[in-house]
Amino acid sequence: MLELRPTCEHCNGALPANSTEARICSFECTFCATCATTVLRNVCPNCGGGFVQRPIRPSKNWKNENFLGKYPASTTVKHRPVNIDNHLVFSAPIKDLPPEQR
């Protein structure tokens, strides 16, 4: 079950459960679309993977109790600003590889 983390790990901008701006890697590191594309250039600083748009959990109980009311979004903030200089060094050898080839 996705945590649906409430903020961008880099800029700490709000990413509510219904945000279309949230981006996650396969380990659910969470960043806003701006940070994921312009700052990190589609390279997760924690694992090297790429980012995809985070799915939106339904706010209403359409079927089988699978909705935010039963499975709420996380309220735990993981604000870990990325050291840009370190990220540039880390991402240099992999930034041009598509995520499926990393």
Secondary structure, DSSP 4 states (H G I P E B T S, - for coil): -----SB-TTT--B--TT-SSEEE-TT--EEEHHIIIIISTT--TTTS---EEPP---SS--STT-STTTSPPP---------HHHHHHHHTTTTTS-GGG-
